[in-house]
């Protein structure tokens, strides 16, 4: 894909999620069939429990942080430990960052990166409301992370990498910022079958976290090329039940599923000579 086409897709996604952030402040709907990545704006809190979050998790973050934008619960995969440094790709209103901050504690640190200024402002406002001292939010694209080399213990993300027009570059960047032995724990949408061209080329389906999904075999190959090991991609058949609500009547659930994606950056090999 040419650079100008990648930039066009990023701008399209950025514009869509700016509208999500702005309309959520007004209590309005957004996106596909008045939804944000498939979840109706007025049902966000309820629907997050369908994605794997507990009611306690949803209620334990600042109001407005949870926006119903995900397709799973990456924190449940990450096995976060006190003191770890966590990076969230596409941090939105900060929901997963705040949950991660609770797990890593005051000695830990959480960084959220988002390319949409309106989302960044919302997340920072939520951090102030919740008095989170160990969370920061940075403006940037996930293909070019504003994060130092080998500075992160765990990278999480929730229904965001599918939106990138250059997923290989995303995984290369994740590998760069992870420490040796660091881990990737992602909830994302994967393609379970080849999609019709009219779906792939529909900008609404792309911004809605569907048309940009890659096949499992493609993602496995990308992760391996970046250098990851212990790669696991587990599609969740039960996700069909909420994915069909993302675009009612389209049968999109026949083509995409939510998946749990994990991988490890191997420990550096020391030379014995």
C-alpha positions as CSV (number, residue, x, y, z in Angstrom):
1,X,0.0,0.0,0.0
2,X,1.4,3.4,-1.0
3,X,2.2,6.0,1.6
4,X,-0.5,8.4,0.5
5,X,-3.1,5.7,0.7
6,X,-1.9,4.8,4.2
7,X,-2.2,8.4,5.2
8,X,-5.7,8.7,3.8
9,X,-6.8,5.7,5.9
10,X,-5.2,7.1,9.1
11,X,-6.9,10.4,8.5
12,X,-10.3,8.7,8.0
13,X,-9.8,6.7,11.2
14,X,-8.7,9.8,13.1
15,X,-11.7,11.8,11.9
16,X,-14.1,9.0,12.9
17,X,-12.7,8.6,16.4
18,X,-12.5,12.4,16.9
19,X,-16.3,12.3,16.4
20,X,-16.6,9.4,18.9
21,X,-14.7,11.5,21.5
22,X,-16.7,14.6,20.9
23,X,-20.1,13.0,20.7
24,X,-19.5,11.0,23.8
25,X,-19.2,14.3,25.7
26,X,-22.6,15.2,24.4
27,X,-24.2,11.8,25.0
28,X,-24.7,11.2,21.2
29,X,-24.2,8.1,19.1
30,X,-21.4,7.6,16.6
31,X,-19.9,5.4,13.9
32,X,-21.5,2.3,12.4
33,X,-25.2,2.2,13.0
34,X,-24.8,4.8,15.8
35,X,-22.1,2.7,17.4
36,X,-18.4,3.0,18.3
37,X,-16.6,-0.1,17.1
38,X,-20.0,-1.8,17.3
39,X,-21.1,-0.8,20.8
40,X,-24.0,1.7,21.1
41,X,-22.9,4.8,22.9
42,X,-25.8,4.6,25.3
43,X,-25.1,1.0,26.2
44,X,-21.3,1.2,26.7
45,X,-21.2,0.2,30.4
46,X,-23.5,-2.8,29.9
47,X,-21.8,-4.0,26.8
48,X,-18.2,-4.0,28.2
49,X,-19.2,-6.9,30.4
50,X,-19.9,-8.8,27.2
51,X,-16.2,-8.2,26.2
52,X,-14.8,-9.9,29.3
53,X,-14.7,-7.0,31.8
54,X,-16.3,-7.3,35.2
55,X,-18.8,-4.8,36.5
56,X,-16.3,-3.8,39.2
57,X,-13.7,-3.0,36.5
58,X,-16.2,-0.8,34.6
59,X,-17.3,1.0,37.7
60,X,-13.8,1.4,39.1
61,X,-12.5,4.0,36.5
62,X,-13.4,7.6,36.0
63,X,-16.8,8.2,34.3
64,X,-16.3,8.6,30.6
65,X,-13.1,6.5,30.4
66,X,-15.0,3.4,29.3
67,X,-16.4,4.1,25.9
68,X,-17.3,0.6,24.6
69,X,-14.6,0.7,21.9
70,X,-13.0,-2.7,22.4
71,X,-13.5,-6.3,21.4
72,X,-12.0,-8.0,24.5
73,X,-10.1,-7.4,27.7
74,X,-6.3,-7.3,27.1
75,X,-5.6,-6.7,30.8
76,X,-7.0,-10.2,31.4
77,X,-4.3,-11.6,29.1
78,X,-1.4,-9.5,30.3
79,X,-0.8,-10.9,33.8
80,X,0.5,-7.5,34.9
81,X,2.7,-7.4,37.9
82,X,3.4,-4.6,40.4
83,X,6.2,-2.2,39.2
84,X,5.9,-3.1,35.5
85,X,5.8,-0.4,32.7
86,X,2.9,-0.9,30.3
87,X,2.2,0.7,26.9
88,X,-1.4,0.8,25.5
89,X,-1.7,1.2,21.8
90,X,-4.7,3.4,20.8
91,X,-5.6,4.3,24.4
92,X,-8.8,6.2,23.6
93,X,-10.5,7.5,26.8
94,X,-8.0,5.7,29.0
95,X,-10.1,2.7,30.2
96,X,-7.5,0.0,29.8
97,X,-4.7,2.3,31.0
98,X,-6.5,3.0,34.2
99,X,-7.2,-0.7,34.8
100,X,-3.5,-1.5,34.1
101,X,-2.4,1.3,36.5
102,X,-4.4,-0.3,39.3
103,X,-2.5,-3.6,38.7
104,X,1.1,-2.2,38.4
105,X,0.6,0.1,41.4
106,X,2.5,3.2,42.4
107,X,5.9,1.8,41.5
108,X,4.7,0.9,38.0
109,X,3.9,3.1,35.0
110,X,1.4,3.2,32.2
111,X,1.7,5.0,28.9
112,X,-1.2,5.4,26.5
113,X,-0.6,6.4,22.9
114,X,-3.4,7.7,20.6
115,X,-3.3,9.6,17.3
116,X,-6.5,11.5,17.9
117,X,-6.1,14.8,19.8
118,X,-9.7,14.8,21.0
119,X,-9.2,11.3,22.6
120,X,-5.9,12.4,24.2
121,X,-7.6,15.4,25.8
122,X,-10.4,13.2,27.1
123,X,-8.0,10.6,28.5
124,X,-5.9,13.3,30.2
125,X,-9.0,14.8,31.7
126,X,-10.1,11.4,33.0
127,X,-6.6,10.8,34.5
128,X,-7.0,14.1,36.5
129,X,-10.5,13.1,37.6
130,X,-9.3,9.8,38.8
131,X,-6.1,11.2,40.4
132,X,-3.9,8.7,38.5
133,X,-0.2,9.6,39.2
134,X,1.3,6.7,37.3
135,X,-0.4,7.2,33.9
136,X,0.5,9.5,31.0
137,X,-0.9,9.9,27.5
138,X,1.1,10.7,24.4
139,X,0.0,11.8,20.9
140,X,1.4,9.6,18.2
141,X,0.7,6.9,15.6
142,X,1.1,3.3,16.6
143,X,3.3,2.8,13.5
144,X,5.8,5.3,14.9
145,X,5.6,5.1,18.7
146,X,6.8,8.1,20.8
147,X,8.5,5.6,23.2
148,X,12.2,4.8,23.8
149,X,13.8,1.5,22.8
150,X,13.5,-1.4,25.2
151,X,11.7,0.6,27.8
152,X,8.4,-1.4,28.1
153,X,7.6,-4.6,30.0
154,X,4.1,-5.2,28.4
155,X,2.3,-3.8,25.4
156,X,-1.5,-4.1,25.4
157,X,-4.1,-3.0,22.9
158,X,-7.8,-3.3,22.4
159,X,-9.3,-3.5,18.9
160,X,-6.9,-1.0,17.4
161,X,-4.1,-2.8,15.4
162,X,-6.8,-3.9,12.9
163,X,-7.2,-0.2,12.0
164,X,-3.6,0.3,11.0
165,X,-2.8,0.2,7.2
166,X,0.7,-1.0,8.0
167,X,0.4,-3.7,10.7
168,X,3.9,-5.0,10.1
169,X,5.3,-1.7,11.0
170,X,3.2,-1.7,14.2
171,X,4.7,-5.0,15.3
172,X,8.2,-3.9,14.4
173,X,7.7,-0.9,16.7
174,X,6.2,-3.0,19.5
175,X,9.3,-5.3,19.3
176,X,11.6,-2.2,19.4
177,X,10.1,-0.7,22.5
178,X,9.7,-3.9,24.5
179,X,12.5,-5.0,26.8
180,X,14.0,-8.4,26.2
181,X,11.6,-10.9,27.7
182,X,8.8,-8.4,27.3
183,X,5.3,-9.5,26.2
184,X,2.5,-8.5,23.9
185,X,-1.1,-9.0,25.0
186,X,-3.7,-7.8,22.6
187,X,-7.4,-8.2,22.0
188,X,-8.2,-7.5,18.3
189,X,-10.3,-8.4,15.4
190,X,-9.1,-11.1,13.0
191,X,-10.5,-12.3,9.7
192,X,-11.9,-15.8,9.8
193,X,-12.5,-15.8,6.0
194,X,-11.7,-13.7,3.0
195,X,-14.0,-10.7,2.9
196,X,-15.9,-9.5,-0.1
197,X,-14.3,-6.5,-1.9
198,X,-17.3,-4.3,-1.1
199,X,-16.6,-4.8,2.6
200,X,-12.8,-4.4,2.4
201,X,-13.3,-1.1,0.5
202,X,-16.1,0.4,2.6
203,X,-14.7,3.2,4.8
204,X,-17.4,2.7,7.4
205,X,-16.5,-0.9,7.8
206,X,-12.9,0.0,8.1
207,X,-13.4,2.6,10.8
208,X,-15.8,0.2,12.5
209,X,-12.9,-2.3,13.2
210,X,-14.0,-4.8,10.6
211,X,-12.6,-4.3,7.0
212,X,-9.0,-3.9,8.2
213,X,-8.8,-7.3,9.9
214,X,-6.1,-9.7,8.8
215,X,-6.2,-13.5,8.6
216,X,-4.6,-15.3,11.5
217,X,-1.9,-16.8,9.3
218,X,-1.0,-13.3,8.1
219,X,-0.7,-11.9,11.6
220,X,1.4,-14.9,12.8
221,X,3.8,-14.3,9.9
222,X,4.0,-10.6,10.7
223,X,4.8,-11.2,14.4
224,X,7.4,-13.8,13.4
225,X,9.1,-11.4,11.0
226,X,9.3,-8.8,13.7
227,X,11.2,-11.3,15.9
228,X,8.5,-12.5,18.3
229,X,8.3,-16.0,19.7
230,X,5.7,-18.0,21.6
231,X,3.1,-16.5,19.3
232,X,-0.5,-17.4,20.1
233,X,-3.6,-16.1,18.3
234,X,-6.9,-17.6,19.6
235,X,-10.1,-16.5,17.9
236,X,-13.1,-16.4,20.2
237,X,-16.1,-18.0,18.6
238,X,-18.4,-16.5,21.2
239,X,-17.5,-13.0,19.9
240,X,-19.9,-13.6,17.0
241,X,-22.7,-12.7,19.3
242,X,-21.5,-9.1,19.8
243,X,-19.9,-8.6,16.4
244,X,-23.2,-9.2,14.6
245,X,-24.5,-6.1,16.5
246,X,-21.7,-4.0,15.0
247,X,-23.4,-3.9,11.5
248,X,-26.8,-5.6,11.9
249,X,-27.9,-7.6,8.8
250,X,-24.5,-7.5,7.1
251,X,-23.5,-11.0,8.2
252,X,-20.1,-9.5,9.1
253,X,-19.8,-12.1,11.9
254,X,-19.2,-14.6,9.1
255,X,-15.9,-12.9,8.2
256,X,-14.4,-11.5,11.5
257,X,-14.0,-12.6,15.1
258,X,-12.3,-11.2,18.2
259,X,-9.1,-12.9,19.1
260,X,-6.7,-13.1,22.0
261,X,-3.2,-12.4,20.7
262,X,0.0,-12.9,22.8
263,X,3.7,-13.1,22.0
264,X,7.1,-12.7,23.6
265,X,10.2,-10.7,22.7
266,X,13.0,-13.3,23.4
267,X,15.7,-12.7,25.9
268,X,18.9,-11.4,24.4
269,X,21.4,-14.1,23.5
270,X,24.7,-13.6,25.2
271,X,27.9,-14.4,23.5
272,X,30.2,-16.9,25.2
273,X,33.3,-16.2,23.1
